[in-house]
Structures are given as structure tokens and as C-alpha cells.
Amino acid sequence: MGNNEDTCQMRNPGDGLPCRSYIRPKDPAEPGFCSQPEIFRCPEAMKKKLPFISYSRLTDFIACRRKYYHGVVEGLQVKAEHLPEPIKLGRAWDAFIHHLHDENFDHLAGIQSLQLSPEQTAKISALMRAYKELEVSVKKEGLVGCQYKIHAPIGTTNIIGFVDRAYENSIVETKLSSRPDFYQQKENVAYQLGTYFLGNEAWEYGIVEIVRAPALRTGQGRYQDEEPEEFEERIFADILSRPGFYFAGWDRKTKTLGVKFWRSEFDLDEIFRTFRDVLQEIQRAAQEGSWWRNNLACHVPTPCPYLPIKRTGVISEEIYERRQKKGGEGV
């Protein structure tokens, strides 16, 4: 389906359905799917109702409509082994922290599926070792759950989120970034934390545990012949020598880290209205087939995962896979 086309080119109405290719969803509140292999969500059904949406998909649309289209309508996602390093390391770190708070969670399997390079493995291993060596506090008291799902009703749909750790009156989000200062700015976490606060009135504050991704390099200068094990030891030593540099808000006495944001710091009414307006824009885009690209967002803050499609016009089966059409979940 191209830009500015208001009717799906594969549409074949019949039997009282939007299209003969239509697949009914498990959840009647969802718009349903398309049996055509190159389409995930039914474009015609999305003209009347939208699928449940995560805050990250919402911000995808704000940044670039085509990015939302690739992810939601086409159902494309980058295979784990082809993810950019920042995303790979972030997922590995999330899995590690999840395991510390829920010993039944198998973090090693998740990390293995990422197919980290030896250098990437050295970085994440050094961080995990340092975290344990520093005896960072692991708070389980009052823990409601990890990857705790919430719904924030907005208009006729739901914005969903998965909180890294949910407690009775607070939440914790884990971030691994080469730019830790980014997540210390209220504006840059407003939509994510705002989604969670809208979904649960009992949460009084959120803590963002920000960890700096190691930037040390190997294979250069005197480290040209450095083995991965030696590289890991060098990173490990660097983290222990200056934990406050790697763990934002590090407190030596309490063995804690993180930046606290109070619920009252955010204008939740404004965030609600913003979400409502963006959802209306998504609905309009679906009705008009207006999924135009924003070239200014192709490299902000990191290269877009769909950039190869823009440049070549080809959806590589080596890089991308399509989500399964099973319904009932947000995207």
C-alpha cells in the first residue's frame, strides 16, 4: 500500500468482512489481521479501530509515520542477531536485572539469543560482574512483579506498557545507555513514566536506574592484540574504580543507584491529551493511507532499524522477520 492511497490494493470484500483476507482477532476490541504474507494488521479494519499500542509505538509514530507502518501494519521486526549494539546490550542488561529480582527468569537464554560479539560479551559481562562486586542493593520487598503489564485507556483504545519492576507504590525502569544524561532529563522520560502513572494511580514515584554502556575500545594502540578476556578485565577494573561514572545516582552507603521522578512532576492531563491527539492522527493516517517518512528522524537518536528498507526498497528476510498473527496483544 503506497502513500496517499485510501484503499488497500489487496482488498477483496465479502462474507460481511472487511476483506476475504481478513483474520478475526482473539480480542474483539482489536482490528484484526491480514492473511496476505506481506501485511500483518488489516489496513481496512484499522480505519475503524486501532490495535492496542505501546508508548514506544506511539513515539515511533510521532517520530516517523513510516516507522509505525513498518512495525504495526507490516509487522516487521529486526531479527535479534541484527539488532544494533546499543539495543543488544540494553536487552542483555534488562535480562540480567530481571533475573536478580526473579530467580526463575532465565536471563542466559535471552542473552544467548542476541548472538553478542566477543567484544559485546566482554562489555556486558564486566558490567554484571561489577554490579555483583559492588553489592548493589536488590530490593524484593513489596515487589509486585517484573515486566508488569499495565493498561492506560485513552479514547477508544488502550496504551499498554511493561514496567521493568512494579512495587506497591512505585516503579523502577532500567536503562543502559552511552548517553546516561539523556534519561536524567524529565522531558525524555515523561511519556514512558507518564503512561505508567496513567495506568496505576497507586504509584507515587518512579526510579530510573541508569547505567552507562562501556565505551572503552580494544584492538587499537597498545590494546591491538588484546584478548576478549583481557578487555573484560580492563572494563571491570574501570567500573570498580569509578562506579559513580557508570551508575547514575550511585550511593556508596545504601548501595543504590537511580534518579527519582515523582508523579507530581508530570502534567498527566497534558500527557493524556497528547496521547489522545496522536491516536487520532494515527486513525486519520490509517483512513487516508498517509504513512509518509520523516527523513529528519532516520538517524535520531540512533539509526532507524528500517533504514535499509528506505535505502534499498527491499525487505531482507536475512534482517527482518514478521510478527505472528495471534492477536490480543499490543504492539
C-alpha positions, 0 to 999 in steps of 0.5 A: 500500500503506497502513500496517499492511497485510501484503499488497500490494493489487496482488498477483496470484500465479502462474507460481511468482512472487511476483506476475504483476507481478513483474520478475526482477532482473539480480542474483539476490541482489536482490528484484526489481521491480514492473511496476505504474507506481506501485511500483518494488521488489516489496513481496512479494519484499522480505519475503524479501530486501532490495535492496542499500542505501546508508548514506544509505538506511539513515539515511533509514530510521532517520530516517523509515520513510516516507522509505525507502518513498518512495525504495526501494519507490516509487522516487521521486526529486526531479527535479534542477531541484527539488532544494533549494539546499543539495543543488544546490550540494553536487552542483555542488561534488562535480562540480567536485572530481571533475573536478580529480582526473579530467580526463575527468569532465565536471563542466559537464554535471552542473552544467548539469543542476541548472538553478542560479539566477543567484544559485546560479551566482554562489555556486558559481562564486566558490567554484571560482574561489577554490579555483583562486586559492588553489592548493589542493593536488590530490593524484593520487598513489596515487589509486585512483579517484573515486566508488569503489564499495565493498561492506560485507556485513552479514547477508544483504545488502550496504551499498554506498557511493561514496567521493568519492576512494579512495587506497591507504590512505585516503579523502577525502569532500567536503562543502559545507555552511552548517553546516561544524561539523556534519561536524567532529563524529565522531558525524555522520560515523561511519556514512558513514566507518564503512561505508567502513572496513567495506568496505576494511580497507586504509584507515587514515584518512579526510579530510573536506574541508569547505567552507562554502556562501556565505551572503552575500545580494544584492538587499537594502540597498545590494546591491538592484540588484546584478548576478549578476556583481557578487555573484560578485565580492563572494563571491570577494573574501570567500573570498580574504580569509578562506579559513580561514572557508570551508575547514575545516582550511585550511593556508596552507603545504601548501595543504590543507584537511580534518579527519582521522578515523582508523579507530581512532576508530570502534567498527566492531563497534558500527557493524556491529551497528547496521547489522545491527539496522536491516536487520532492522527494515527486513525486519520493516517490509517483512513487516508493511507498517509504513512509518509517518512520523516527523513529528519528522524532516520538517524535520531537518536540512533539509526532507524532499524528500517533504514535499509528498507528506505535505502534499498526498497527491499525487505531482507528476510536475512534482517527482518522477520514478521510478527505472528498473527495471534492477536490480543496483544499490543504492539 
